[in-house]
Amino acid sequence: MLAMRQTAGCDPMILTCSQVQAAEQALFATGIEPRPLMETAGRGCAEAIRQFFPEPGHAILFVGRGHNGGDALVAGRWLRAHGWHVVAKLASPVEELAPLTRTQWELFRAEPDAPEQVIPPHIVVVDGLLGIGARGPLRDSLVSFAEEMGRLRALGARVFAIDLPSGLDGDTGEPYPGAVVADVTLTISYPKAGLIEDRALDHVGRIALIPLREIVSSDGDATRTVLHAAQLREWLPVRVFSTHKSAAGRVGIVAGSPGMTGAACLAARGALRGGAGLVTVFCCREAYPAVAAQAPVEVMVRPIDSAAAILGMNFHALGVGPGLGDHAASVRAVVSQSPLPMVVDADSLNDLARGGGLDSLQPVADRRLLTPHPGELERLWPGAGELSRLEATRNVVERYGVTLLHKGSRTLIGAPGKPVAYNTTGHPGMATGGIGDVLTGLCTALLAGGVPMYEAACLGSWLVGYAAELALLPGISPEGVTAGDVAAQIPRAMQHLRRGVY
């Protein structure tokens, strides 16, 4: 996967479609012409596509009559420049295209195309039918084009939607009948409000923010944000040359029990790959032989009988819970009493629900990062399942003062006084056991390295999702990605983040 140009200057604030349109009109009123912006946006879309598919392939553009279609044509020209074979399908007669889109069509037609491969390595579909000005269900004339994109996707093509999937309401996230299902949505200038709604998830897929620094608005929703590389890069520490292993962070992982020893080992891998200088795994005596045999050779493994053994030790951060099973109760005092920054996951979350609940964390709430999936959150805070994921996240954060990483296909991160952040990375291949254990280890390593709680949660979520994307190459099906594959890609994900990606 390519590491693309830096995206500095893009703003993660979430806007409605009308707010974006108002910002565009305000810019054009100053005399700025739209064509240079279209060129920048289209090139950014092409670069984002090449991030996912570095080798040239076959691209099919579905071009609407508005400026969304013009963006797609610019993207097609840039893909051609990098050796792609690109064809375009117009949804309207040429004479009905918007003037600027018609200009882009003529430029596209005038450029020579790359030869078509007999068996292309990959096929990419670009949805440029409708932009943010569209409202309501797809018109009859566009239904067949959306259906064709769906058929191509069913045969293995990857669908990239420009700005938003055609047929999806950009403000509410409602997918109208026949709406395009995208694997990646390339949202230009600002994230649109509808893209992050729960109901839109399966149509939007992965979100990549394409910056247009010229378009500026102060009207968006500042209480929510989406994660993107330019923002996260600033939060990832760069080590000084004199860094030593203790300065890199001493991590304690409390995890594992008979039959679930892999959870401890995966959490340890996440911590090692996340940059921890020293990692110690604590497990019950029954699990010790198996954990010691399976753990990475760089990890120290120690058996424990009670929480007292951990409370007096000198660590920078702790990760507690993966694979503890019934042994979670024996370390409950660590979760509720340790003054150290801590990631609380899995069985320790369930034990917390049984033994005191979130109220028991009040003395140390500002030093706790909880990482529940929806079922675990419902057990921790009954009633969470009756709310939207956003409402549940906000309620828990505001009521209990913890940092919450609410897992899901669009993970939410909340903390007191911070905007709720939506993760953008990842793919369905992450629906496999052990990914959460790797995330626990990674977040613990970031905390031990001095990253603040909220920032560590955001970085950890984004990096694990991006590492899972890297694990797909070369040519690996998402269904075959394992947690170990993801852990192995974390260092590359960090390096790509620093170099600049979408």
Secondary structure per residue as TSV (DSSP state, phi and psi in degrees):
chain	resnum	aa	ss	phi	psi
A	1	M	-	360.0	136.3
A	2	L	-	-77.1	146.2
A	3	A	-	-96.5	117.9
A	4	M	-	-91.9	179.7
A	5	R	-	-60.6	155.7
A	6	Q	-	-65.8	149.5
A	7	T	-	-110.3	33.3
A	8	A	T	-59.5	141.5
A	9	G	T	102.0	-14.8
A	10	C	-	-79.8	151.7
A	11	D	-	-112.8	127.4
A	12	P	-	-83.2	0.6
A	13	M	E	-61.9	142.1
A	14	I	E	-94.0	129.9
A	15	L	B	-122.0	155.1
A	16	T	-	-78.9	165.0
A	17	C	H	-61.7	-40.4
A	18	S	H	-66.3	-33.6
A	19	Q	H	-67.2	-39.2
A	20	V	H	-65.5	-43.9
A	21	Q	H	-61.8	-39.3
A	22	A	H	-64.2	-40.0
A	23	A	H	-65.4	-38.1
A	24	E	H	-65.3	-45.5
A	25	Q	H	-64.7	-37.2
A	26	A	H	-63.1	-37.4
A	27	L	H	-68.3	-45.6
A	28	F	H	-64.7	-29.2
A	29	A	T	-65.8	-19.4
A	30	T	T	-83.2	-3.7
A	31	G	T	104.5	-2.9
A	32	I	-	-68.6	133.9
A	33	E	-	-86.0	145.4
A	34	P	H	-72.9	-23.8
A	35	R	H	-62.2	-45.7
A	36	P	H	-59.3	-34.7
A	37	L	H	-67.3	-39.0
A	38	M	H	-63.0	-40.6
A	39	E	H	-61.8	-43.5
A	40	T	H	-65.9	-44.6
A	41	A	H	-64.3	-45.9
A	42	G	H	-64.3	-40.1
A	43	R	H	-65.3	-40.9
A	44	G	H	-60.3	-39.4
A	45	C	H	-63.0	-42.2
A	46	A	H	-63.4	-41.4
A	47	E	H	-64.6	-38.9
A	48	A	H	-65.0	-41.4
A	49	I	H	-59.8	-41.9
A	50	R	H	-69.6	-22.9
A	51	Q	H	-61.8	-40.7
A	52	F	H	-82.3	-27.6
A	53	F	-	-133.7	84.1
A	54	P	-	-64.5	-31.4
A	55	E	S	-86.7	141.2
A	56	P	-	-59.6	145.2
A	57	G	-	-142.3	-147.5
A	58	H	E	-115.2	127.0
A	59	A	E	-120.6	136.3
A	60	I	E	-118.0	119.2
A	61	L	E	-96.5	129.2
A	62	F	E	-105.4	110.1
A	63	V	E	-109.8	117.1
A	64	G	-	-83.4	176.5
A	65	R	S	-83.6	-12.6
A	66	G	S	-90.7	-167.7
A	67	H	H	-69.9	-21.2
A	68	N	H	-60.5	-40.0
A	69	G	H	-65.0	-36.6
A	70	G	H	-62.9	-41.5
A	71	D	H	-57.9	-42.3
A	72	A	H	-63.9	-39.9
A	73	L	H	-67.0	-39.2
A	74	V	H	-62.1	-44.6
A	75	A	H	-58.4	-41.2
A	76	G	H	-62.3	-39.3
A	77	R	H	-62.8	-41.9
A	78	W	H	-70.4	-34.9
A	79	L	H	-63.9	-42.0
A	80	R	H	-57.1	-41.5
A	81	A	H	-61.4	-21.4
A	82	H	T	-103.8	19.7
A	83	G	T	93.1	9.4
A	84	W	-	-81.6	147.7
A	85	H	E	-89.2	122.6
A	86	V	E	-129.3	129.9
A	87	V	E	-122.9	153.8
A	88	A	E	-125.6	139.9
A	89	K	E	-118.1	117.5
A	90	L	E	-85.1	132.7
A	91	A	S	-86.3	-7.6
A	92	S	S	-139.7	157.0
A	93	P	-	-59.0	152.6
A	94	V	G	-55.9	-40.2
A	95	E	G	-67.2	-15.2
A	96	E	G	-94.4	-4.1
A	97	L	S	-69.5	147.3
A	98	A	-	-57.6	147.8
A	99	P	H	-51.7	-45.0
A	100	L	H	-69.1	-36.5
A	101	T	H	-67.3	-36.6
A	102	R	H	-64.6	-39.1
A	103	T	H	-60.4	-43.2
A	104	Q	H	-66.7	-34.1
A	105	W	H	-62.6	-43.5
A	106	E	H	-64.6	-40.4
A	107	L	H	-64.3	-40.7
A	108	F	H	-63.2	-45.4
A	109	R	H	-65.1	-31.7
A	110	A	H	-75.8	-18.7
A	111	E	S	-88.0	140.4
A	112	P	-	-68.4	143.7
A	113	D	-	-95.9	152.9
A	114	A	-	-71.0	151.9
A	115	P	-	-61.3	144.5
A	116	E	-	-80.5	128.3
A	117	Q	-	-72.0	144.0
A	118	V	S	-59.9	-47.1
A	119	I	S	-125.5	95.3
A	120	P	-	-63.7	144.3
A	121	P	S	-64.0	-28.0
A	122	H	-	-161.6	153.9
A	123	I	E	-119.3	129.0
A	124	V	E	-116.1	133.8
A	125	V	E	-109.0	130.8
A	126	V	E	-111.7	116.4
A	127	D	E	-87.8	102.7
A	128	G	E	-120.4	32.0
A	129	L	S	-74.0	-52.1
A	130	L	-	-132.3	145.7
A	131	G	-	-110.8	-157.7
A	132	I	T	-74.4	-10.3
A	133	G	T	-83.6	-9.8
A	134	A	-	-77.6	146.8
A	135	R	-	-137.7	145.5
A	136	G	S	81.3	-176.6
A	137	P	S	-62.5	160.7
A	138	L	-	-61.4	138.3
A	139	R	-	-66.9	153.8
A	140	D	H	-53.8	-36.5
A	141	S	H	-68.1	-17.2
A	142	L	H	-102.8	-13.9
A	143	V	H	-59.1	-43.6
A	144	S	H	-64.9	-33.6
A	145	F	H	-68.9	-42.0
A	146	A	H	-63.5	-39.5
A	147	E	H	-64.7	-38.6
A	148	E	H	-64.2	-40.0
A	149	M	H	-61.1	-40.2
A	150	G	H	-62.8	-40.2
A	151	R	H	-65.1	-42.6
A	152	L	H	-63.3	-39.9
A	153	R	H	-63.7	-38.9
A	154	A	H	-63.9	-23.2
A	155	L	T	-92.3	2.7
A	156	G	T	114.4	-4.4
A	157	A	-	-70.6	151.4
A	158	R	E	-101.1	132.6
A	159	V	E	-102.1	125.8
A	160	F	E	-113.5	116.9
A	161	A	E	-95.0	133.3
A	162	I	E	-88.8	120.3
A	163	D	S	73.6	-54.2
A	164	L	S	-161.9	153.2
A	165	P	-	-62.3	133.5
A	166	S	T	-60.5	131.0
A	167	G	T	94.6	0.8
A	168	L	B	-103.9	132.1
A	169	D	-	-70.6	120.2
A	170	G	T	-71.0	-13.8
A	171	D	T	-100.5	-43.0
A	172	T	T	-98.2	-18.8
A	173	G	-	80.3	5.9
A	174	E	-	-69.7	124.1
A	175	P	B	-87.3	114.2
A	176	Y	-	-74.0	161.3
A	177	P	T	-52.4	131.8
A	178	G	T	81.3	5.8
A	179	A	-	-58.3	145.7
A	180	V	-	-65.3	138.3
A	181	V	-	-100.3	113.2
A	182	A	-	-101.0	148.1
A	183	D	S	-84.9	-33.6
A	184	V	E	-139.1	133.7
A	185	T	E	-108.9	122.7
A	186	L	E	-96.3	90.1
A	187	T	E	-88.8	129.7
A	188	I	E	-98.1	132.3
A	189	S	S	75.3	-54.7
A	190	Y	S	-141.4	149.1
A	191	P	-	-67.1	136.7
A	192	K	B	-90.2	142.6
A	193	A	G	-55.4	-39.9
A	194	G	G	-67.1	-23.4
A	195	L	G	-65.7	-27.1
A	196	I	G	-102.2	3.3
A	197	E	S	-70.0	145.2
A	198	D	G	-55.2	-39.6
A	199	R	G	-68.9	-18.4
A	200	A	G	-90.2	-9.7
A	201	L	H	-52.4	-49.9
A	202	D	H	-72.4	-14.3
A	203	H	H	-95.1	-24.8
A	204	V	H	-90.4	-41.8
A	205	G	-	67.5	-145.6
A	206	R	E	-68.1	139.8
A	207	I	E	-107.1	129.9
A	208	A	E	-121.9	125.0
A	209	L	E	-91.5	119.3
A	210	I	E	-98.1	113.5
A	211	P	-	-75.9	142.4
A	212	L	-	-133.5	93.7
A	213	R	T	-64.5	-21.9
A	214	E	T	-69.8	-27.4
A	215	I	-	-88.5	117.9
A	216	V	-	-129.1	134.1
A	217	S	-	-141.6	146.0
A	218	S	S	-116.0	16.7
A	219	D	-	-98.3	1.4
A	220	G	S	-79.7	-177.4
A	221	D	E	-87.2	102.7
A	222	A	E	-80.7	-4.5
A	223	T	E	-86.0	-6.8
A	224	R	E	-134.1	153.5
A	225	T	E	-150.4	162.1
A	226	V	E	-113.0	148.1
A	227	L	-	-82.3	138.4
A	228	H	-	-149.6	163.0
A	229	A	H	-62.6	-41.7
A	230	A	H	-60.4	-35.5
A	231	Q	H	-73.2	-47.1
A	232	L	H	-71.1	-31.3
A	233	R	H	-56.5	-36.5
A	234	E	T	-69.5	-20.3
A	235	W	T	-92.0	-13.5
A	236	L	S	-88.6	112.5
A	237	P	-	-62.6	147.7
A	238	V	-	-107.5	124.4
A	239	R	-	-73.0	142.0
A	240	V	-	-78.0	161.0
A	241	F	T	-63.4	-30.2
A	242	S	T	-86.0	9.0
A	243	T	-	-58.1	135.2
A	244	H	-	-119.5	172.5
A	245	K	T	-63.1	-33.6
A	246	S	T	-71.0	-38.5
A	247	A	T	-66.5	-27.4
A	248	A	T	-72.4	-14.6
A	249	G	-	118.3	126.1
A	250	R	E	-98.7	118.2
A	251	V	E	-112.5	133.9
A	252	G	E	-110.7	129.3
A	253	I	E	-114.3	118.8
A	254	V	E	-105.5	105.0
A	255	A	-	-162.8	163.6
A	256	G	-	89.8	144.0
A	257	S	-	-158.8	169.1
A	258	P	T	-53.4	128.8
A	259	G	T	87.6	-12.5
A	260	M	-	-132.9	37.3
A	261	T	H	-72.1	-25.0
A	262	G	H	-62.1	-31.6
A	263	A	H	-61.3	-41.5
A	264	A	H	-63.8	-41.8
A	265	C	H	-68.8	-38.8
A	266	L	H	-67.5	-40.1
A	267	A	H	-62.7	-39.4
A	268	A	H	-63.5	-40.9
A	269	R	H	-62.1	-43.2
A	270	G	H	-58.9	-40.2
A	271	A	H	-67.7	-43.7
A	272	L	H	-62.5	-47.8
A	273	R	H	-69.1	-21.9
A	274	G	T	-84.5	-0.5
A	275	G	T	106.5	6.1
A	276	A	-	-61.9	138.7
A	277	G	S	-79.6	-37.0
A	278	L	E	-137.9	130.5
A	279	V	E	-125.9	126.3
A	280	T	E	-121.4	128.5
A	281	V	E	-101.6	129.3
A	282	F	E	-108.6	130.0
A	283	C	E	-143.3	165.6
A	284	C	E	-67.9	158.3
A	285	R	T	-62.0	-34.0
A	286	E	T	-64.4	-31.3
A	287	A	T	-92.5	-11.7
A	288	Y	H	-54.4	-48.4
A	289	P	H	-57.9	-42.5
A	290	A	H	-70.4	-42.5
A	291	V	H	-64.5	-43.5
A	292	A	H	-62.0	-33.8
A	293	A	H	-76.1	-32.4
A	294	Q	H	-93.1	-23.3
A	295	A	S	-65.5	151.6
A	296	P	-	-54.1	145.5
A	297	V	T	-64.2	-19.8
A	298	E	T	-78.7	-8.4
A	299	V	-	-98.4	140.0
A	300	M	E	-90.7	138.9
A	301	V	E	-123.4	130.9
A	302	R	E	-134.0	134.6
A	303	P	E	-81.4	146.4
A	304	I	E	-134.9	155.8
A	305	D	S	-111.5	-21.1
A	306	S	S	-157.5	170.5
A	307	A	T	-66.1	-26.7
A	308	A	H	-57.7	-31.6
A	309	A	H	-65.6	-26.1
A	310	I	H	-94.5	-35.9
A	311	L	H	-59.0	-31.0
A	312	G	T	-92.4	5.6
A	313	M	S	-92.7	158.6
A	314	N	-	-99.1	90.3
A	315	F	-	-120.1	162.8
A	316	H	S	-90.1	-27.5
A	317	A	E	-161.2	155.7
A	318	L	E	-124.7	145.8
A	319	G	E	-120.4	122.4
A	320	V	E	-129.0	131.8
A	321	G	-	131.0	-37.3
A	322	P	T	-60.1	124.1
A	323	G	T	67.8	17.6
A	324	L	-	-73.7	-26.6
A	325	G	G	57.1	-138.3
A	326	D	G	-67.8	-15.7
A	327	H	G	-74.0	-7.5
A	328	A	G	-59.1	-34.1
A	329	A	G	-63.0	-28.8
A	330	S	G	-73.2	-16.1
A	331	V	G	-117.0	18.6
A	332	R	H	-57.8	-35.7
A	333	A	H	-64.2	-30.9
A	334	V	H	-63.1	-44.6
A	335	V	H	-64.8	-39.8
A	336	S	H	-93.3	-13.7
A	337	Q	H	-120.7	-28.6
A	338	S	-	-61.3	134.3
A	339	P	-	-80.1	-2.8
A	340	L	S	-77.6	152.5
A	341	P	-	-58.9	138.9
A	342	M	E	-145.9	139.5
A	343	V	E	-98.4	123.7
A	344	V	E	-111.9	122.0
A	345	D	-	-137.7	163.7
A	346	A	H	50.7	-119.8
A	347	D	H	-65.7	-26.0
A	348	S	H	-72.3	-28.5
A	349	L	H	-67.5	-43.7
A	350	N	H	-65.6	-38.4
A	351	D	H	-66.8	-36.7
A	352	L	H	-61.8	-39.1
A	353	A	H	-63.6	-33.5
A	354	R	H	-82.4	-25.5
A	355	G	T	-126.2	64.5
A	356	G	T	115.0	-24.3
A	357	G	-	69.0	-169.7
A	358	L	G	-66.4	-24.0
A	359	D	G	-61.1	-29.0
A	360	S	G	-69.4	-12.2
A	361	L	G	-92.3	-2.2
A	362	Q	G	-51.4	-42.0
A	363	P	G	-64.9	-22.7
A	364	V	G	-126.2	17.0
A	365	A	G	-57.7	-36.5
A	366	D	G	-70.8	-8.2
A	367	R	G	-114.6	21.4
A	368	R	E	-121.2	125.8
A	369	L	E	-108.8	111.4
A	370	L	E	-97.0	137.6
A	371	T	-	-125.0	60.1
A	372	P	-	-82.7	148.1
A	373	H	-	-83.8	171.9
A	374	P	H	-55.3	-38.5
A	375	G	H	-65.3	-41.4
A	376	E	H	-66.3	-37.1
A	377	L	H	-66.9	-36.8
A	378	E	H	-63.0	-38.0
A	379	R	H	-69.9	-37.5
A	380	L	H	-69.4	-39.9
A	381	W	S	-136.6	83.3
A	382	P	T	-52.2	133.6
A	383	G	T	108.2	-13.8
A	384	A	G	-60.4	-34.8
A	385	G	G	-69.2	-14.7
A	386	E	G	-87.2	-8.2
A	387	L	S	-106.2	164.5
A	388	S	-	-66.0	160.8
A	389	R	H	-62.0	-35.0
A	390	L	H	-65.1	-47.4
A	391	E	H	-63.8	-41.7
A	392	A	H	-63.3	-42.9
A	393	T	H	-61.7	-47.9
A	394	R	H	-62.8	-42.4
A	395	N	H	-62.7	-45.4
A	396	V	H	-65.7	-43.8
A	397	V	H	-63.3	-46.8
A	398	E	H	-69.8	-34.5
A	399	R	H	-79.5	-35.7
A	400	Y	H	-115.0	-11.5
A	401	G	-	76.2	12.7
A	402	V	-	-88.7	167.8
A	403	T	E	-93.7	132.7
A	404	L	E	-121.6	125.5
A	405	L	E	-109.0	97.1
A	406	H	E	-87.5	99.7
A	407	K	-	-65.8	155.1
A	408	G	S	163.0	178.6
A	409	S	T	-63.0	-24.4
A	410	R	T	-126.2	81.3
A	411	T	-	-58.2	139.3
A	412	L	E	-110.3	139.3
A	413	I	E	-122.1	126.0
A	414	G	E	-131.0	150.4
A	415	A	-	-156.1	154.3
A	416	P	T	-56.0	129.5
A	417	G	T	76.5	7.7
A	418	K	S	-118.2	150.6
A	419	P	-	-67.6	145.5
A	420	V	E	-69.4	125.2
A	421	A	E	-103.4	137.3
A	422	Y	E	-104.2	125.7
A	423	N	-	-73.9	150.7
A	424	T	-	-115.2	-14.8
A	425	T	-	-95.7	170.8
A	426	G	-	109.7	179.8
A	427	H	-	-159.1	169.3
A	428	P	G	-63.5	-16.6
A	429	G	G	-65.6	-11.4
A	430	M	G	-78.5	-2.2
A	431	A	-	-80.1	66.4
A	432	T	S	-149.7	154.1
A	433	G	T	-64.7	143.0
A	434	G	T	101.6	-17.4
A	435	I	H	-61.7	-41.8
A	436	G	H	-63.9	-32.3
A	437	D	H	-66.6	-42.1
A	438	V	H	-61.6	-42.6
A	439	L	H	-61.1	-41.9
A	440	T	H	-58.8	-46.9
A	441	G	H	-63.5	-42.1
A	442	L	H	-63.7	-48.3
A	443	C	H	-61.8	-37.7
A	444	T	H	-64.4	-40.6
A	445	A	H	-63.1	-40.4
A	446	L	H	-64.0	-42.6
A	447	L	H	-61.5	-44.0
A	448	A	H	-64.3	-27.5
A	449	G	T	-83.9	3.6
A	450	G	T	98.5	4.8
A	451	V	-	-75.7	131.6
A	452	P	-	-61.0	161.5
A	453	M	H	-56.6	-54.7
A	454	Y	H	-62.0	-45.3
A	455	E	H	-64.8	-37.6
A	456	A	H	-64.4	-40.1
A	457	A	H	-64.5	-43.5
A	458	C	H	-64.1	-48.3
A	459	L	H	-60.6	-46.6
A	460	G	H	-59.9	-45.1
A	461	S	H	-63.1	-47.6
A	462	W	H	-64.8	-44.7
A	463	L	H	-66.2	-40.5
A	464	V	H	-63.9	-42.3
A	465	G	H	-63.5	-41.6
A	466	Y	H	-71.0	-37.3
A	467	A	H	-60.6	-36.7
A	468	A	H	-64.8	-35.3
A	469	E	H	-65.2	-42.9
A	470	L	H	-62.8	-33.1
A	471	A	T	-67.5	-13.9
A	472	L	T	-74.7	-19.5
A	473	L	T	-93.7	147.0
A	474	P	T	-90.6	124.3
A	475	G	T	63.9	32.6
A	476	I	-	-94.6	135.6
A	477	S	-	-70.9	142.1
A	478	P	G	-55.7	-33.3
A	479	E	G	-63.1	-22.0
A	480	G	G	-94.3	-0.1
A	481	V	-	-74.7	132.8
A	482	T	-	-112.6	166.6
A	483	A	H	-61.6	-36.4
A	484	G	H	-63.6	-38.4
A	485	D	H	-60.1	-42.2
A	486	V	H	-65.7	-45.7
A	487	A	H	-58.2	-40.3
A	488	A	H	-64.4	-24.8
A	489	Q	H	-92.9	-3.9
A	490	I	H	-58.5	-44.6
A	491	P	H	-59.7	-38.9
A	492	R	H	-65.5	-39.2
A	493	A	H	-60.9	-41.6
A	494	M	H	-62.8	-43.3
A	495	Q	H	-65.1	-42.5
A	496	H	H	-64.4	-37.9
A	497	L	H	-59.5	-43.4
A	498	R	H	-67.1	-32.6
A	499	R	H	-80.7	-25.8
A	500	G	-	113.6	114.5
A	501	V	-	-139.2	176.0
A	502	Y	-	-100.4	360.0
